[in-house]
Amino acid sequence: MYASIIALLVVTGIFTVLGGLTAVMYTDTFQTAIMMIGAVIVTGYGFNEVGGYSNLQTKYMNSVPSVRNENTSCGLPKQDAFHLFLDPVDSDYPWPAIVLMSTIGAVWYWCCDQMIVQRSLAAKNISHAKGGSILTGYFKLLPIVLLIFPGMISRVLYPDDVACTDPTVCEAVCDNPVGCSNIAYPKLVLELLPYGLRGLLMVVMFSAVMSSLTSIFNSSSTIFTMDIWRRIRKEATQRELLVVGRVFVVFMCGVSVLWVPIIKSSSGGKLFTYMTAVEGYIAAPLGIVFLFSIFWTKTTEPAVFFGLIIANIVGGIRLVLEFVYPTPSCGEFDERPQILSKMNYLYFGVMLLFITASVIVVVSLLTSPRNPDELKGVTWWTRYGQETSGETIECTNSNVNNDITLGTQNRLEADTEDKEEKTACQKILTVLFGKTDVHQVEEFQVEKRRKFLLQGKNSSTLLNINAILLMVLIAFLTGYFS
């Protein structure tokens, strides 16, 4: 198992290093189409096997593993399994915490996460960026049918494997004594589909993993290179940044391999729970920061800094405690500290949101507010503010001309340097790390940035209609499965 994980990480790392963002975006688009087709095929075969949605509801409630402790509820399906709003006290995913975390905490991902922002900023104009976001919203409605229901079907067909609770059985099934729910989808693919489709769907699953990894590796590399390394090496050339970025991808691959055992043993073996817990403790406060920064003009930089620092310290302490005191297996006595055993991790994430918001408000009121010039174009209320003629963000027109001249001179020097590269070693380095040392940064006039935010009437109407339709669909599905 570890060998396959390492191989997948190595292949993905090499692909990301050599391809860069362009390759990641093209392959993500292609892999999305493959994953959609494959997921529809699996869902169709699964529903055909169980006899439709109504039969799934009946059979799921009877999908109990043959080996279980009869004196406990271990291995028994949840009575509210087909509802979106789960018990607010005893369930693993209480609905009040889910609502708050998904509407406020998840803002960090859709508005601040580097993977999303990087693609949105690559859009041709604001209409393309909005259209991509709305299309993503439609796609996000599909997992309930293409992922959740197939997972439930897998439990119905293979309860002894997917729903195992006995540590010995689980160890034999999936090499993880705390549970095997993570194998539900692969189990369905390998056991239910004919041989030809098995290969296709295995490619789909590998594509899904590689798509996520390449995006994460590329974004992590960009953040480290542009936000950290350039502060350390202010005169770094473009080639140096490329080398550092690609070396950092290799470093991330190594960290990923070393982190696999921790993921396996965390959160009772539930990968989704582990993922949402880490995001809630570390990343969700960014959603609060984003909302305050956009909608409250009195927000200050020290307030944001201390809000994130305090929230991450508190969340980091909880995360460390969860590693030190892992979730006990079903039926075992919970001897963990009360902060772990009595307080659901999602409610803890909600508490972090309130802590972050409180710190931001208090510190902002105690520090000097930003002046009007600093607010131009960066908040909801000042995004369309008018500037004086010819005003630029960081430079005057003469500086732009100087930058253009400097860029032309650097390109000529780079071309001359390329002609002088004759050794095999230099050619290999050029292929791996690029061939230009130009580090010119193009400056944009404020008015040009304003124009990017303007939309035509037809495109705006079309996007608004689709946004409303998307919200109607969400409301319908929420009511239907509530």
N, C-alpha and C positions, 0 to 999 in steps of 0.2 A: 504493500500500500504506500509506504513512504517513498519507495523507489519511483512509483508512478507520479506521485505529487512532485517530487524533485524534478523529474523529467519534464513535467508540464510547466513548472516554474522556469526551468532553464530555457525551454523553447520559447516561452512567452517573453522572457527577458531579452533573448537574442533578437526576437522580432521587434520588440519595442526600441531597443538600442539602435538597430539599423534602419527602422522605418520612420520613427518619429511620429508627430501628431498627424501628419497627412495620412500615413499608412493606417494609423489607429482609426481615424474617422471613416476611411473608405471600407476597411474590413469590418468595423462595427455595423455599418449600414448593410453590408452583404450578410454578415452573421445574423443580424436581426431578422432578415427575410427567411433564412434557413431555420432559425429557432422557432419562428411563428409557424411555419409549415410543419415542422416536426412536432411541436406541441399540440397542434390541431389533430395530427394523426394519432398521437398517444391518447388524447382525450376521447377521440372517436372510438378507438379500440376498447378503452376502459369502460365507457358507458355501455357499449354493446355487450361487454362481458357481464356486467352487473344488472343489465336490463333497464337502464334509464335512471333518471334522477329520483323518481319516487321509490324505486327499489333500492337505490343507494341509501336513502334515508333510513329505510327499514333494516337493511343488512348491516349498515355501519353500527347501529346501536347493539347489534349482536356479535360484533367482531371482537371477540375476547380470546387472548392467548390461552392455550391449553395448560401451560405451566405458569401458575401464579399463586400468590398467597390469598387464600379464600377469606381470610379474616380482615382483609383490607380492601380498599377500592382500587388498588393498583391494577392496571391493565384494563379497567372498565372505561368505555367511551364516556366523554363528557355529555351530560344531558342537553347542554346548550350548544352543541358542536355546530349546528347549522344556523346559528345566530351571530350577527355582527356585534351586538351589544351584550357582552358577557357580564357575569356577576361582578358588582363593583367591590366586593370584599374578598371572596374566596377564589376567584378565578386567577389563572396565570396572566391574563390580559384584561384587567378591569376596564370597563368602558369609559369612565370619566378620565382616567389617565391616558387612555388611547386617544380620546378626542383632543385633549390638550396637547399631547405630544405630537400628534399628527398634524394639527393645525398651526401650532406655534413652534414646537421644537423642531419639526421637520422642515421649517422654513430655511434653516441653515443649509440643508442639502440642495433644495431647489433654487435657492437664491445666492448661496455663498460657496457651495462646494466647487472646488477648482475644476473638476471634470465638467460640471454643467456650465459654469461661467465661461470656461475656455471655449466651449462650443457655441454658446450664445454670442460671444464677442466675435466669433469667426463668421457670423451671419453677414449677408450683404447689406441688409438694412434692418430697421426695427420690425417691419412687417414679417420678414423672414424669421427673425428671432422669436416673435410672438407665435407665428405659425408652427414653428418647431416645438415650442412649449405646449401648445394646444394639442398637437398630434401626440406628443408624449403623454398628455393627460388621457387621451383615448386609449393608448396602449396600456396605461396603468389600470384600466378597468378589466383587462383580460386575465391577469393572474388568478382571479377568483375561479375562473372556468378552466384555464389552461394549466394551473399549478396546484391550487388548493384541492379541487375536486379529484384530480388524478391521484394526489397523495392520499385522500380518503379512500379512493377505490383500491389503492395498493394495500391499505390496512384491511379492507374487507376481504381481499383475495388472499393475503398472506399475513394473517394476524399473529402467527407464532414468531415471525421474523420482525415485522415492522413494529408491532406492539409489545415486544418482549419486555418483561420486567425482572425476570430472574437474572442476576449478574452472570451466572455461568452460561446461560443460554445466549445472552447478549454478547458475551465475549466470543462465543463460538460463531455467532452469526455475522457480526460486524467489527470484531476486535475492539469493542467499546463496552465495558461492563455497565455503564450508566444508562444505556438506551440505544436503540437503532432506528429512531424515527427519521434520521438523516438519509437513510438508504431507500426511503419509500419510492421516490421517483425512479432512480436507477433500477430498483427491483422490478418495478412495473414494466420498464422498457425491456429488460433482459429476459423476463419470464413470459410476457404476454405477446410480444410482437414476433412476427416471423423473421428469419435470419437476415434477409436483405434490409428490412426496416430497422432491425437492431443496429446494424452498422451505421445507418443514416442518423438514427437518434443518438448514438454514442458520439458521433461527430457534432450533433447539435449541442449536446451537453458540454463537450470540450470547447465548442465555440463560445458557449455562454460563459464558461469560466475564463477562457482566454480574453474574451471581450472585456470583462470586468477587470482582469489583471492588467491588461495593456493600458486601459484608461487610468487605473490607479498608479501604475508605475510611471507613466508619462506625466501625470499631474504632479505626483510627488517630486519627480525630478525637476519639473519646472519651478515649483515652489522653492525647493532647496537652492537651485541655481540662481534664480532671479531675485529672491527675497532674502536669502542668507549669504550665499557665496559672493554676490556683488557688493554686499556690505563689508565683507572681509577683504575682498580684492576689488577695489573700486575701479582700477584701470584694467580689469580683465578683458581680454580680447574675445571675439566671437568664438574662435577655435577653442580657447581655454574653457569657455562656458559649455561648449559642446562636449568636451572631454569630461568635465566635472559632472555634467548631467548624465552622461552614459555610464560613468563609473558609479554614480549614485543608484542607477537602476540595478546594477549588479549587486550593490549592497542591499537594496530592498529585497531582491530575490533570496539572499542569504538569511535575512531577518524573517522572511515568510516561511522558509523551511524550518527554522528554529522555533517558530511560534505555533506550528501545527499541533504538537502534543498539548499545549495549553488550551487551544480551542476545543480539542476532543474532550477534555475533562471538565470544561467549564459549563455552567448553567445547566447542569443535569444532562449534558450531552446534546442539548437542543441548539443547533447552529443559529436558528433565527433568533432565539432568546439571547444568545451571546452577542449577536450583532446589534440588536436593538439596545441591549444594556450598555455596551461600549459607546454607542452613539449618544445615548441619553446622558451618560456621565461626562463625556468629554466634548461632544460636538453640539448638543442641543442648545447650550447657552449662546452659541453663535447666532441662533435664530432670533433671540431676544435682542442681541446687539444690533443685528441688521434692522429689525423693526424700529428700534429707538433711533438709530442713525438716519433712517430714511424719513420717519414721520415726526420726530421731535428735534427741532432745530437747536435746542439748548443742550443736546448731548455733547459731551466733551471727550477728548481723547483719553485723559487720565481716568475718566469714569468707565470707559470701555475697557481699558487696560486692567484696572483693578477688579471690575466685574468678572472678566474672563479668568483672571488669576485666581480669585477666591473660589469661583465655581469649579474650576478645574482641580484645585487642591482638594475641595470637598469631594468631588466626583472621583478623583484619583484614589482617595482614601477608601471609598466604598469599593472601587474596582480591585484594589489590592486585597481588601478583606475577603472579597469573593474568591480570589485566587488562593488565599491562605485557608479559608473555610469553604470548601466546595459544597455544592448542593448535595444533600444526602440522597441515596437511592430511595425509590418509592417504598414506603413501609418502614424505613429506618427512622429512629428518633432524631429530631432536629436539635443538635446541640450548639448551633451557631449563635453568635451574638444577636440580640434582639433587633438591632438595626438591619440585620439580614433576614432573620426568620419572621419578624413581625411586619416589616415594611416592604411591600412589593417594589421591585426595582423601577417600575414605571412611575409609581407615586414618588419615589425618591427623585426621579428625573424631573417631575413637575416641581418638586420643592427647589431643585437647582434653578429652574426657570425663575421662580419668585425671588430667590436669593440674588441672582444676576440682575434682575430688574430693580430690586431695592438698592443694590450697590450703585448702579448706574444713576438712578435718580438722586440719591444722596450726594454722591461725589460731583455730579454735574451741577447741582445747586451750590456747591461749595467752591467750585472752580470757575475760572473766567470762560464765558461762552465764546464760541467761534464768531469771528467778524463776518460781515456780509460777503466779503470777497471770497472767504474760504467756503461759503455755502453755495456758491454759484454752480448750478448744474449737478449737485451731489445729493439733494434731498427732494422729496416729492413736491414740496412747495416752491422750490427755487429751480426746478429743472428747465423751465422755459424762460428764465430771466434774461433780459436783454443786456448785451454788453456794448461797450463803446466800440466804434468802428476800428477794425484792425487789431483788436485786442487778442492776445494769444495766451495759451496756458502757461508756458514756461520760457518763451523766447520772443524776440522781436523779429521783424521781417529780415533784418540784417543778419541775425543769428541763423535764421532758416537758410539764407543764401550761403552763409559760411559753412553750415552743415552740409548743404548740397555739394559745395566745392570740395569740402573735406572728404565726403563720401565718394565723389568721383576720383579724387586722388588715391584714396585707399583701394578702390576697386582696381585702378590701374596698377598699383603696387602689388595687389593680390594676384592679378593676371600675370605680371612679370615673375612673381614668385612661383606660380604654377608652372610656368614654362621652364623654370630652372629645376623643378623636381624631377629627378631622373632615376634615383635609386628605388629598388623594389620596396624597401622599408617605408620610404616617404609616400609611395603610392598607396600602400596599405593603410597608412595613417590618414591619408586624404580620404579614402573610401569610408573609413570608420568614423572619423571625427570632422569631416568637412574640409573645405578648401579655402575659406575666406577668413580673414582676420578683421573684417569690417565690423565695428561696433557702433555704427551710427544709429541713433534713435530718432525716428521721424517725429516731428512735432506737428500737432494739429491745432488749427485755429479753433477758438471757442465756438465761433459761428458754424464751422463745419460740424462740430460735435452736436450743435443744436439741430442741424438739418437731419442728422441721423435719427433723431427722435420724432421727426414729423412723418405722418402717414397720409397716403391718399385716401379719399373718401370711400372708394370702392373696396380697397383692401381692408380698411378699418371696419366697414360694415360687415364684410365677410368673416373677419376674425371675431367680431363681437357676436355674430349669430352662432358661430361654432362654439364660442366660450359659453354662451347661454345654454346651448344644446347639451354641452358636456356637463354642466351643472345640473340640468334636468335629469340626465341619465344617472348621475351620482345620487341624486335625491331619490330616484325611483329604486335603484338597487339597495340603497340604505334602508328604505322603508320595507322593501320586499324581504330582506334578510334580517330585519330587526327582531 
